[in-house]
Structures are given as structure tokens and as C-alpha cells.
Amino acid sequence: MKNITIVVVLFLQLLFPFRQSAQAFLLQPDEPPVQAELFSVAHEPGGRLLVGLRMQMLPGWHVYWKYPGEVGLPVSISWSLPDGYRAGDLMFPHPERFEFEGMTGYGYSGEVVLFSTIEPEAGDVLSSGIFPLTTEIEWLACGEFCMPGSVRLELLSPEPDLQFASLARKWIDRLPKKHGEYDQLLQLSSSREKGGVTVVKLEYMGAGELRDFYPYAPPEGISCVDVSVDGKLIELSLEGDVAGVVLGGVAVSTKGVFDVATPALGVGQGGMPGILTLVLMLCFAFGGGVLLNVMPCVLPVLGLKVFSLVGPHGEESATGRYLSLFFAAGVLFSFWVMAGFVWVLQGMGEQIGWGFQFQSPAFIMFIAGLVFAFGLNLFGIFEFSAPVVSGKVGKLASNKDIAGSFVSGVLATTLATPCTAPFLGTALGFAFTQPPLLILVFFTVIALGMAAPYVLLAWHPAWLKFLPRPGQWMFIFKQVMGFVLFAVVIWLASILGSHGGADGILALLLLLFCISIIVWGAAAVAGPGSSGRKRLGVWSLAIVLMLSAWQFFSAGAVQQAGREPAGGAYEDANGVTWHDFSPGLLAAYRENRQTVLIDFTADWCLTCKALEAGVLGNPRVAETLARLGIEAVRADWTTRNDDITALLQRFGRSGVPLLVVIPKGDLEHAEVLPEVVSVGMLLEALERAVPAASELDHHM
């Protein structure tokens, strides 16, 4: 129906090509439904000029907002400017709602003032010699019927017209404002499907009473067929596949008018997604879990897993099968613990994402100590040994093998969480918007995907024929893997240095020193010949001492203060200037209609570092950025940053790495690149951003 209406409107525009010089008369000269005039609002010396467009409609007539709804066309403005000058976006105050033959539209009746800006490029001074300036205004006016109209107007002077001062202030107050640029004022309350329509409920988290909500144009393929407001709850009825979609809009409250955006839509608490969407996302979750095994973050653990598969051949294949189940149990246990943390933190209103635990210096110290202990184990300093195991499993496998397999699963999961594998980013972005039960289901499926290759190899020993026969090489391989784990400790120390500097690294070294003494002492006192009760007592004491040391050093030397954004810039080896992310910087880029490439990264993400070296560090990328005039921004998520977390969620992601290209700084038209990106894919996205930006200019 909407498409038919637009076609009819365009046809009418061909029939009635009105052009006037100062005012628009749509019906007849003595009774124009719409009158329009330009005036200067404010002129900053040497800066930009704010221009007002006043439109007056006869009773019963209205014009349309930037998103007209299911019917209508928005008011548009097209300036004729000399070289060296540019015009800003047409700024719309919040609209009112209209009903037209059962369809909803948004616009203005009576009177409205829209705003635009004119400013010189490259910091030049605005010259009065360029006046008068000419602009063409187009609109669709509707009453009992609709008619298009247009007018060519002139702005005679940059000097503010004082007779319009109070009128301008009234409508400027109705312009949407940023509420801390990425503050998530809307939180997903629930989502459900009903008769082919997705009903989404959102809660307004801002201060004051919510009076109304006006949605911006939804993405292609989605229609917003109904909006209702009840207290602080907003209910949207959407047609189309809304999974992962972010919808912007204007919230009108007693405290002001704010430009807001929803979280990535999916299914929230109290609703269930469509079966096809759910099945697809679960497939993505399983596939992403499988691919975690080949991500660079997990490479050290892969060596341990391969080594553990070498032993169970022939008669010992049954032992290998049982141990693989304990490894899978460790993976499942770790993912379930993470799901529990997600529930608790989301229940407290926290914004979190995949790999959030690596933003905690205390956690990094703990995992570094654990990896270090594993390295000592591989050099034979001590052996993992569970105190009591009985039954059939105990007969098939030793206690140390069972404990080692389980803890290996925990370690593999822990080192995998900094990575976002292909498919996993989409699945996690969807999962983090789900109710607690579905979050648990998604984490379980990811865990099963991650454990599946190891379990399958263990239960099908014939697939291991490519491995050499057991021999001296196994002993050497085991020690090599010990050195690999020590390299992982060095990597973790570098991450800790990003959090706490030299003090953080010193604290970690002291912790590792204590662990070395404790492990050596425990092995000397409670060796293989000791009784089970003695080993249990010694290891219990060792665990208490290690935890005490970790608590002391992590609490005393490294605080979870987080790194404040530097707000500066640095130049890489290829001459690309990377600006530190801040909400204000992106707001400035949007204001200046500057195309931007954002790299979401973290020091603890090895995949991110590989992306920076192999793709972003390519000279062809640097040349393309310079040639197209695209700014580069780096959003560092090493430490907790709620602005970056909210922006990731806006793009339907919950972790790093992520590359996003934003034409003219307009987030609504951003292109989100996949998790695995080649140089060619990035170059194509950058080239696409230029015509996309030109298209945006055409519609502004």
C-alpha cells in the first residue's frame, strides 16, 4: 500500500510541477495550503550559519517528517551553493502522528520550523558576498487529498532575523538531542511473534515521563506498522525479519527530546523467536564453536589436545573415549559458568559482551597463574591428581588423567573467549538479547561445537592414523607445548600491562614466583608415593595459598579502574592516522558528514592483532583510505567501555574484532563487515562507502 501511495504522489508531481519564487501556492493564489519562507537564525563569526525554514499549513493540511511513516514523502531541501561551501542535514523537530485510511504517518500541521546549516569548508570564513543563496524546497501536503508542492527561495543575508528569534527558540527546543551519544535509553523488555508481526516491547530508561516515541525509517524489508506508548513502555509492531536489527527514533519526555536507538532486536525476556530464526542462529552457534578450535587464541591449547590424543591407540582407545567426555565436561562447565555471569550482570543492568572477563585485571592474573601452572606440569614439576575417583571410569583412567582432561577443557574455553570466530559473532549478538533460558541454550550449543572435534577423534581412533607412532618425540612435544604455554603467560602479562602498567606486570611476576614455590613444595612433600589423604591436604593448602596470593596481588597492585580513552591519535607504519574512539568524535564526523572506518579491537584479542597486521596494515588499505578521504577510528575494548559496548550492540555484535564502515558518519547506513575479512573485502567496502555517501547527500 505504501509503494502504491508513493507512485500516485510521484504521478501527481508530474501533473503539477509548481515553481514559485518566495512562497508556494498549491491550490490557487488566494488560498495556499502551504507557505514557506527562509530566515537566518544564528551566525557564528567565521563559522557556520544556522538557517530556519518556516512552513505554515492551512487547517486540515499537514506536511511530513523525515520518516513519513506508511504514507507520504518527507520535506526536502536542496541548496545551490558556491564552491567551498557545504550545507548540513535538514534538521526536523519531533513530529505529530496522523492516521490516513488506517495507515500511520508522521508530520506537522499548523506551523513548523525546520533547520539547516551552511558553512565554509577547510575552516574558511563565511563571506557575505555569497548572498543571496538559493534553495529549492519540496514537500507533500495532505488534507482530504494529497498534492506535491515545491518552491524556490532565496536567503538574502546571513544576519539573524530578530522577528523570528522567539519562534526559532521554540522549535529548536523540539529538536532531538543526543543523551550521552551512546547511552542506551531503550532496553529490550520482550519480543514475540503474532500473526506474522513481531511485537517488540522496549523500556525507556531516561529520566522523566515518556510522552511519545517516533521511529526513524526501519531498514529495507522491515515495516513499522504500529507504535504505542504506555508509561515508560514502548510497543512496536514490526513486519519482516527483525533479528539483529537496530531501530532508531525520537523519544519525547518531560525532560527533553532525545535521539535514541534500540538494542539489537531479537527476542527479549518473555518471548520466543521464530523457529526458523532460532534454528539458524543455533547452527551459527555450533559452527562458531567448532571454528573456535582453529582461532589463534586457542592455538596453544590445540597442541595440548593433539598431544592428549596421541596416547589412546589400540587397547587404550576406551580410556581415550572416557577422557574426551571429561574434556567436554570441562568445556560445558566453563560455558555454563559464563552464562551464569551473563545472567547476573544483565540482571544488574550491566552492558557486557563476549570476552568481558578479559577486561578484569584480576581475572587475567588468575588465568595467567593457571596457564603457568599447566606449563610447569608439562615439564614434570608436578602432576594433576584428583583425590578420590571410583567405579568403572576410575579403572579405565587414572585420577590425574581425569582431572587433567577436565581442567584442559576449562583452559581451552578460557583462552577461546577473546576470539569471535566466523558465524559466532552473529549468533552471540542474537543470544545476548535473549531470555536467560535461551542464553544457556546458546552457550551450551557453542560448547558442544567446540568440544565436538576432540570427542569425535577420541571415539574414532582410526582417524588418528596420520599421527606418528608413540616414541621419544612425545616427550619433546610435551615440553615444547610447555614453552608455548609460557609464551601465553607473556601475552597475558602484556595485556595486564595495558590495564595496570609496570605495577601490574610486577604483581603478576610476584604471583608466578609464589606459584612456583607452592607447586615445588607440594610436589616435594606430596609426591607419587604419598597417601591420598596427605596429597589432599597438601593440595588444599596449596590452593588456599595460591588464591590468597592472587587476591592479595590483584587487589593491591592492579585496580579495575579501566583505561580512559586517550582522545588522541597516532600514525601507523603506513601513514594512516588512527583516532581514539569517543562518542563526541563520531558526533563530529556525523556533523561534518565524514565517512569513517571503525576498528573494534582489544589487546587480549589475538584475532584482532592478526587483523591489524594482515589487513589493516596492508599498504593498499592505507592508500585507499587516503585517496577516498576516509577517517580511521580505533575503538579499544581492552578495558571496560560502556560506550563501545553499546555501539557493538547497536551493530548486532557482542565482541571483537569488528570492522564497520560508516558513510558520512551516518550510523543508520553503516556497513558491518563479517568476522573474517580479507584485504579485498575491506577495499570493496571502502569503495562502496563513497557512492553510498553521495547517495546520502542526494537525499539530504
C-alpha positions in Angstrom: 0.0 0.0 0.0 2.9 2.4 0.8 4.5 1.8 -2.5 1.2 2.5 -4.3 0.8 5.7 -2.4 4.3 6.9 -3.4 3.7 6.1 -7.1 0.5 8.1 -7.0 2.3 11.0 -5.4 5.0 11.0 -8.0 2.4 10.9 -10.7 0.7 14.0 -9.2 4.0 15.7 -9.0 4.4 15.3 -12.8 0.9 16.7 -13.3 1.5 19.7 -11.0 5.1 21.0 -11.4 4.6 24.1 -9.3 7.6 26.5 -9.0 7.3 29.9 -7.2 9.9 32.3 -6.1 9.2 33.1 -2.5 6.0 31.2 -1.4 4.2 28.0 -2.5 0.6 28.1 -3.7 -0.7 24.6 -4.3 -4.4 25.2 -5.0 -4.9 28.7 -6.0 -3.2 32.1 -5.3 -5.8 33.3 -2.8 -5.8 30.1 -0.7 -2.4 28.3 -0.5 -2.4 25.2 1.8 1.4 25.7 2.5 3.5 28.8 2.7 7.3 28.6 3.2 10.0 31.2 3.9 13.6 31.2 4.9 15.4 33.2 7.6 18.8 33.4 9.3 18.7 32.1 12.9 22.3 32.5 14.1 25.7 33.3 12.5 28.8 32.3 14.3 31.7 34.6 13.3 33.8 32.8 10.8 31.7 29.7 11.4 28.5 28.1 10.3 25.2 29.8 9.6 22.0 28.3 11.1 19.0 28.7 8.8 15.4 28.3 9.6 12.7 27.1 7.1 9.2 28.2 8.3 6.3 26.3 6.9 2.7 27.3 7.6 -0.2 25.0 6.7 -3.9 25.7 6.4 -6.2 24.0 8.9 -6.7 20.4 7.9 -3.4 20.2 6.0 -0.1 18.7 7.0 3.4 18.0 5.7 5.7 15.1 6.6 8.6 14.4 8.9 12.0 12.8 7.8 10.3 9.4 8.2 6.8 9.9 6.9 5.5 6.5 8.1 3.4 4.2 6.0 2.3 7.1 3.7 3.7 10.4 2.5 7.0 11.9 1.5 9.4 14.0 3.7 10.2 17.6 3.2 13.5 18.0 1.4 15.8 20.9 0.7 18.4 21.3 -2.0 20.9 24.3 -1.8 22.7 25.9 -4.7 26.0 26.9 -3.1 29.2 28.2 -4.5 32.4 26.2 -4.4 33.9 25.9 -0.9 30.6 25.8 1.0 28.5 22.9 2.2 25.1 22.5 3.7 24.2 20.3 6.6 21.4 17.9 7.0 17.8 19.2 7.3 17.0 19.0 11.0 13.5 18.0 11.9 11.8 18.8 15.3 9.8 15.9 16.7 6.6 15.4 14.7 3.0 14.5 15.5 1.1 11.4 14.4 -1.6 11.2 11.7 -3.9 8.5 10.6 -4.7 8.2 7.0 -7.1 5.4 5.8 -5.8 3.0 8.5 -2.2 3.9 7.9 0.1 5.9 10.3 2.0 8.9 9.2 4.3 11.5 11.0 4.5 15.2 10.2 3.4 18.7 11.1 0.2 20.7 11.0 -0.4 24.3 11.6 3.2 25.5 11.6 6.8 24.1 11.8 10.3 25.4 11.6 12.9 23.1 10.1 16.6 23.9 10.3 19.7 23.6 8.1 23.3 24.8 8.3 25.7 26.4 5.8 29.4 26.6 6.5 32.7 27.1 4.6 34.9 24.1 4.1 38.5 23.9 5.3 37.9 26.5 8.1 37.4 29.4 5.8 35.4 32.5 6.8 31.8 32.7 5.7 31.6 35.6 3.3 28.6 37.8 3.0 29.5 38.2 -0.7 27.9 34.8 -1.5 24.4 36.0 -0.7 21.7 35.8 -1.8 21.7 32.0 -1.7 19.1 29.9 -3.5 17.4 26.7 -2.3 14.6 24.5 -3.6 12.1 23.1 -1.1 9.9 20.1 -2.0 7.1 18.6 0.1 3.9 16.7 0.0 0.9 18.4 1.6 -2.1 16.2 2.6 -5.6 17.1 3.8 -8.7 15.5 2.3 -6.4 14.6 -0.5 -2.6 14.9 -1.1 -0.7 17.2 -3.5 3.0 17.7 -4.0 4.5 21.2 -4.0 7.8 22.9 -4.3 9.2 26.4 -4.1 12.5 28.1 -4.9 13.5 30.5 -2.1 16.3 33.0 -1.6 18.2 33.7 1.6 19.2 37.4 1.3 21.6 37.9 4.3 23.5 35.9 7.0 22.3 38.4 9.6 19.8 36.9 12.1 16.2 38.0 11.6 15.2 39.1 15.1 11.5 38.9 14.3 11.8 35.1 14.2 14.0 34.8 17.3 11.3 33.5 19.7 9.8 31.3 17.0 13.2 29.7 16.3 13.9 29.1 20.0 10.5 27.3 20.4 11.3 24.8 17.6 15.0 24.4 18.4 13.8 23.1 21.8 11.9 20.4 19.9 15.0 19.1 18.0 16.2 15.7 19.2 19.3 15.8 21.3 22.0 13.2 22.0 21.8 11.9 25.5 25.4 10.9 26.0 25.7 9.9 22.3 25.5 6.1 23.1 23.6 5.9 26.4 21.2 3.0 25.9 18.0 4.8 26.8 15.9 2.0 25.4 16.2 -1.6 26.8 14.6 -4.6 25.3 11.8 -5.9 27.6 10.2 -8.6 25.4 9.6 -9.7 21.9 7.1 -12.2 20.4 5.7 -13.1 17.0 2.0 -12.8 16.5 0.3 -13.4 13.1 3.4 -12.7 11.1 4.1 -9.5 13.1 6.9 -9.1 15.6 5.7 -7.2 18.7 8.7 -5.6 20.5 8.4 -4.0 23.9 11.0 -1.5 25.0 11.5 0.2 28.3 12.6 3.9 28.3 15.4 4.2 30.9 15.8 8.0 30.8 14.6 10.4 33.5 11.2 12.0 33.4 7.9 10.7 32.0 7.8 9.4 28.4 5.2 11.1 26.4 5.7 9.7 22.9 8.1 7.8 20.6 8.5 8.4 16.9 10.6 5.7 15.0 13.1 6.5 12.2 12.9 4.7 8.9 13.5 1.0 9.6 16.0 -1.0 7.4 15.0 -2.3 4.0 12.5 -5.2 4.2 11.0 -4.1 7.6 7.9 -2.1 8.2 6.8 -0.4 11.4 3.0 -0.8 11.3 2.1 0.4 14.8 3.6 2.3 17.8 2.1 2.7 21.2 3.4 4.3 24.5 2.2 3.3 27.9 4.1 4.9 30.8 7.7 4.1 30.1 6.9 1.1 27.9 7.1 1.4 24.1 5.4 -1.3 21.9 6.4 -1.6 18.3 4.7 -3.9 15.7 7.2 -4.8 13.0 6.8 -6.8 9.8 9.8 -8.6 8.4 12.8 -10.4 9.8 13.9 -8.2 12.8 16.7 -10.4 14.1 19.7 -8.3 14.9 18.1 -5.1 13.6 18.7 -1.8 15.4 15.9 0.8 15.1 16.4 4.5 15.8 13.8 7.0 16.8 12.9 10.1 18.8 11.8 9.9 22.5 9.8 12.8 23.8 9.8 13.1 27.6 9.2 15.7 30.2 12.9 16.1 30.4 13.5 16.8 26.8 13.6 15.3 23.3 16.2 12.7 22.6 17.7 10.8 19.7 17.6 7.1 20.8 18.3 3.7 19.4 17.1 0.2 20.4 19.5 -2.6 21.3 19.9 -5.2 18.5 16.4 -6.6 18.2 15.8 -10.3 18.6 13.7 -11.9 21.3 13.9 -10.4 24.8 12.7 -11.7 28.1 9.2 -13.0 27.9 9.2 -14.0 24.3 10.4 -16.8 21.9 11.9 -16.2 18.5 10.6 -17.7 15.3 11.6 -21.3 14.9 13.5 -20.8 11.6 15.4 -17.8 13.1 16.2 -19.8 16.2 17.4 -22.9 14.3 19.6 -20.8 12.0 21.2 -19.0 15.0 21.8 -22.3 16.8 23.5 -23.6 13.7 25.7 -20.5 13.7 26.5 -21.1 17.4 27.5 -24.7 16.8 29.6 -23.8 13.7 31.2 -20.9 15.5 32.1 -23.3 18.4 33.7 -25.7 16.0 35.7 -22.9 14.4 37.0 -21.7 17.8 39.4 -24.7 17.7 41.3 -23.1 14.8 41.3 -19.5 16.1 44.8 -18.1 17.1 43.6 -17.6 20.7 43.3 -21.4 21.1 46.4 -22.5 19.2 48.4 -23.2 22.4 45.6 -25.4 23.7 45.3 -27.2 20.3 48.8 -28.5 20.9 47.8 -30.0 24.3 44.7 -31.5 22.8 46.6 -33.2 19.9 49.2 -34.5 22.4 46.4 -35.9 24.6 45.1 -37.8 21.5 48.4 -39.4 20.8 48.3 -41.8 23.7 44.9 -43.6 23.3 45.6 -46.0 20.5 44.6 -49.7 20.2 43.9 -51.2 23.5 43.8 -47.8 25.2 41.1 -46.4 23.0 38.4 -46.9 25.6 40.4 -44.7 28.0 40.7 -42.0 25.4 36.9 -42.1 24.8 36.2 -41.6 28.5 38.8 -38.8 28.9 37.3 -37.0 25.9 34.0 -36.9 27.8 35.7 -35.3 30.8 37.3 -32.7 28.5 33.9 -32.0 27.0 32.5 -31.7 30.6 35.2 -29.1 31.3 34.2 -27.1 28.2 30.4 -27.3 29.1 31.1 -26.4 32.8 33.0 -23.3 31.7 30.4 -22.1 29.3 27.7 -22.6 31.9 29.6 -20.6 34.4 29.9 -17.8 31.8 26.2 -18.0 31.1 25.6 -17.6 34.9 27.8 -14.5 35.0 25.9 -13.1 32.0 22.6 -13.6 33.7 23.8 -11.9 36.9 25.4 -8.9 35.2 22.5 -8.4 32.8 20.1 -8.6 35.8 22.2 -5.8 37.4 21.7 -3.7 34.3 25.3 -4.0 33.1 26.3 -3.9 29.4 28.6 -6.8 28.6 29.9 -8.7 25.6 31.8 -11.7 24.6 35.2 -11.8 26.3 34.1 -9.4 29.0 36.1 -11.3 31.7 39.4 -10.3 30.0 38.6 -6.7 30.9 39.2 -7.6 34.5 42.9 -7.4 35.7 42.1 -9.9 38.5 40.8 -12.4 36.0 43.9 -12.0 33.8 46.1 -12.6 36.8 44.2 -15.7 37.7 44.2 -17.3 34.2 48.0 -16.4 33.8 48.7 -18.3 37.1 46.6 -21.2 35.8 48.4 -21.4 32.5 51.8 -21.0 34.2 50.9 -24.0 36.5 50.0 -26.0 33.4 53.4 -25.2 31.9 55.1 -26.4 35.0 53.0 -29.6 34.8 54.2 -30.3 31.2 57.8 -30.1 32.4 57.1 -32.7 35.1 57.4 -30.4 38.1 54.1 -31.8 39.4 51.2 -33.9 38.3 47.4 -33.2 38.4 45.8 -35.7 40.7 42.2 -35.8 41.9 41.9 -37.1 45.5 39.1 -39.7 45.0 37.7 -41.4 41.9 36.0 -44.8 41.9 33.9 -47.0 39.7 34.4 -48.1 36.1 35.8 -44.8 34.9 38.4 -44.9 37.7 39.5 -48.3 36.4 39.8 -47.1 32.8 41.7 -43.9 33.6 43.9 -42.6 36.3 42.8 -39.8 38.6 45.4 -37.4 37.1 44.2 -38.0 33.6 40.6 -37.3 34.6 41.5 -34.1 36.4 43.8 -33.0 33.6 41.2 -33.6 30.9 38.6 -31.6 32.8 40.9 -28.7 33.5 42.1 -28.8 29.9 38.5 -28.2 28.8 38.3 -25.3 31.2 41.6 -23.8 30.0 40.6 -24.3 26.3 37.4 -22.4 26.9 39.0 -19.6 28.8 41.6 -19.0 26.1 38.9 -19.2 23.4 36.7 -16.4 24.8 38.8 -13.5 23.5 38.1 -14.7 20.0 35.0 -14.2 17.8 35.0 -17.0 15.2 33.1 -16.8 11.9 29.3 -17.3 12.5 29.9 -16.8 16.2 29.6 -13.0 16.2 26.1 -13.2 14.6 25.0 -15.9 17.0 26.3 -14.1 20.1 24.8 -10.8 19.0 21.4 -12.6 18.8 22.0 -14.6 22.0 22.8 -11.7 24.3 19.3 -10.2 23.6 17.5 -13.5 24.7 15.9 -14.5 27.9 18.1 -16.5 30.4 17.0 -19.9 29.3 17.9 -19.3 25.6 21.3 -17.7 26.7 22.0 -21.0 28.4 20.9 -23.0 25.3 23.2 -20.9 23.1 26.2 -21.2 25.3 25.6 -25.0 25.6 25.5 -25.3 21.8 28.7 -23.3 21.4 30.4 -25.6 24.0 29.2 -28.7 22.2 30.6 -27.3 18.9 33.9 -26.6 20.5 34.2 -30.0 22.1 32.9 -32.0 19.2 36.1 -32.3 17.1 38.1 -33.6 20.0 35.4 -36.1 21.1 34.9 -37.4 17.6 38.6 -38.0 17.2 38.8 -39.8 20.5 35.8 -42.1 19.7 37.1 -42.8 16.2 40.8 -43.7 16.8 41.2 -44.8 13.1 41.1 -41.1 12.2 44.4 -40.6 14.1 46.5 -42.8 11.8 48.2 -39.7 10.4 49.9 -39.3 13.8 53.4 -40.9 14.2 53.8 -43.9 16.5 54.5 -43.2 20.2 58.1 -42.6 21.0 60.7 -40.0 22.3 59.1 -37.3 20.1 56.1 -37.3 22.5 58.3 -36.2 25.4 59.9 -33.5 23.4 56.5 -32.4 22.1 55.2 -32.1 25.6 58.0 -29.8 26.6 57.6 -27.7 23.5 54.0 -27.2 24.5 55.2 -26.1 27.9 57.2 -23.4 26.3 54.1 -22.4 24.2 52.1 -22.0 27.4 54.9 -19.8 28.9 54.6 -17.7 25.8 50.9 -17.4 26.5 51.8 -16.1 30.0 53.9 -13.4 28.4 51.0 -12.5 26.2 48.7 -12.3 29.3 51.4 -10.1 31.0 51.3 -7.7 28.1 47.5 -7.4 28.5 47.9 -6.8 32.2 50.4 -4.1 31.4 47.6 -2.4 29.4 45.5 -2.3 32.5 48.0 -1.6 35.3 51.3 -0.7 33.6 54.5 -1.8 35.2 52.9 -2.3 38.6 50.5 -4.8 37.0 53.3 -6.8 35.4 55.3 -6.7 38.7 52.3 -8.1 40.6 52.0 -10.9 38.1 55.6 -11.8 38.3 55.4 -12.0 42.1 52.3 -14.2 41.8 54.1 -16.6 39.5 57.0 -16.7 41.8 54.7 -17.7 44.7 53.0 -20.3 42.5 56.4 -21.8 41.6 57.4 -22.2 45.3 54.0 -23.6 46.2 54.0 -26.1 43.3 57.5 -27.2 44.0 56.8 -27.6 47.7 53.7 -29.6 47.1 55.4 -31.9 44.7 58.3 -32.5 47.1 56.0 -33.2 50.1 53.1 -35.0 48.4 54.8 -36.9 45.7 53.5 -40.1 43.9 54.4 -42.3 47.0 52.3 -40.2 49.4 48.9 -41.3 50.8 45.7 -39.9 49.3 44.9 -38.1 52.5 48.3 -36.4 52.6 48.0 -35.3 49.0 44.6 -33.9 49.5 45.7 -31.9 52.5 48.8 -30.5 50.8 47.0 -29.6 47.6 44.1 -28.0 49.6 46.7 -25.9 51.4 48.4 -25.0 48.1 45.1 -23.9 46.5 44.4 -21.7 49.5 47.8 -20.1 49.3 47.6 -19.5 45.6 44.1 -18.0 45.9 45.4 -15.8 48.8 48.4 -14.7 46.7 46.2 -14.0 43.7 43.7 -12.0 45.9 46.5 -10.0 47.5 48.4 -9.1 44.4 45.3 -8.5 42.2 43.6 -6.3 44.8 46.7 -4.5 46.0 48.6 -3.8 42.8 46.1 -3.7 40.0 42.8 -1.9 40.4 39.9 -2.2 38.0 39.9 1.4 37.1 39.8 1.0 33.4 41.8 2.9 30.9 40.3 6.3 30.0 40.1 7.0 26.2 43.2 9.0 25.2 41.2 11.2 23.0 44.2 11.5 20.7 45.6 9.9 17.6 48.7 8.1 16.3 50.1 7.2 12.9 50.9 3.7 11.9 53.7 2.4 9.8 51.8 3.1 6.6 51.0 6.7 7.5 47.3 6.1 8.5 46.3 8.3 11.4 44.1 6.3 13.8 42.0 8.4 16.1 41.0 7.1 19.6 37.2 6.4 19.8 35.0 8.7 21.7 31.2 9.4 21.3 32.0 13.1 20.7 34.4 12.3 17.8 31.7 10.2 16.0 29.2 13.0 16.6 31.6 15.5 15.0 32.1 13.1 12.0 28.4 12.9 11.5 28.0 16.7 11.8 30.7 17.1 9.1 29.3 14.2 7.0 32.7 12.5 7.1 33.0 8.8 6.1 34.6 6.7 8.8 36.2 3.2 9.3 36.0 1.9 12.8 38.2 -0.9 14.1 36.8 -2.5 17.2 39.8 -4.2 18.9 41.3 -5.3 22.2 44.8 -6.1 23.4 43.7 -9.5 24.6 42.2 -10.5 21.2 44.8 -12.3 19.1 42.4 -12.4 16.2 42.2 -8.6 16.4 46.0 -8.3 16.2 46.1 -10.7 13.3 43.5 -8.5 11.5 45.5 -5.3 12.3 48.7 -6.8 10.9 47.4 -8.7 7.9 44.5 -6.5 6.7 44.6 -3.0 8.3 48.3 -2.9 8.0 48.2 -3.6 4.2 49.6 -0.6 2.2 46.7 -0.9 -0.3 44.3 -0.2 2.6 46.3 2.9 3.6 46.3 4.1 0.0 42.6 3.7 -0.3 41.8 5.5 3.0 44.0 8.4 1.9 42.6 8.5 -1.7 38.9 8.4 -0.5 39.4 10.8 2.4 38.1 8.2 4.9 38.9 8.8 8.6 40.2 5.8 10.7 39.0 5.3 14.3 40.1 2.6 16.7 37.7 1.6 19.4 39.9 -0.1 22.1 37.8 -2.5 24.2 40.8 -3.8 26.2 39.2 -2.4 29.4 35.6 -1.9 30.0 34.0 0.9 28.0 30.2 1.2 28.1 30.1 3.5 25.0 32.0 0.9 22.9 29.8 -2.0 24.3 26.6 -0.1 23.4 27.9 0.7 19.9 28.8 -3.0 19.4 25.3 -4.0 20.4 23.9 -1.4 18.0 25.7 -3.2 15.2 24.3 -6.5 16.4 27.6 -7.8 17.9 28.8 -8.7 21.3 32.6 -9.0 20.9 35.6 -8.1 18.9 37.1 -8.0 16.3 34.7 -6.0 14.2 35.2 -3.6 11.3 32.4 -1.1 10.4 32.4 1.5 7.5 30.1 4.4 8.1 29.3 6.6 5.1 29.1 10.3 6.1 29.2 9.3 9.7 25.6 8.1 9.5 25.2 5.1 11.7 21.9 4.2 10.2 23.7 3.4 6.9 26.8 1.7 8.4 28.1 -1.4 6.7 29.2 -4.1 9.2 31.9 -6.4 7.8 32.0 -10.2 8.6 34.2 -11.6 11.4 36.8 -12.9 8.8 37.8 -10.1 6.5 40.3 -10.1 3.6 42.1 -7.1 2.2 39.9 -7.3 -0.9 36.7 -7.4 1.1 37.7 -4.3 3.1 38.8 -2.4 0.0 35.4 -3.1 -1.7 33.6 -1.9 1.4 35.6 1.3 1.4 34.9 1.9 -2.3 31.2 1.3 -1.7 31.1 3.9 1.0 31.8 6.7 -1.4 28.8 6.3 -3.7 26.7 5.5 -0.6 27.8 8.8 0.9 27.0 10.6 -2.4 23.5 9.0 -2.3 23.0 10.2 1.2 24.0 13.7 0.1 21.4 13.5 -2.7 18.6 12.8 -0.2 19.7 15.4 2.3 
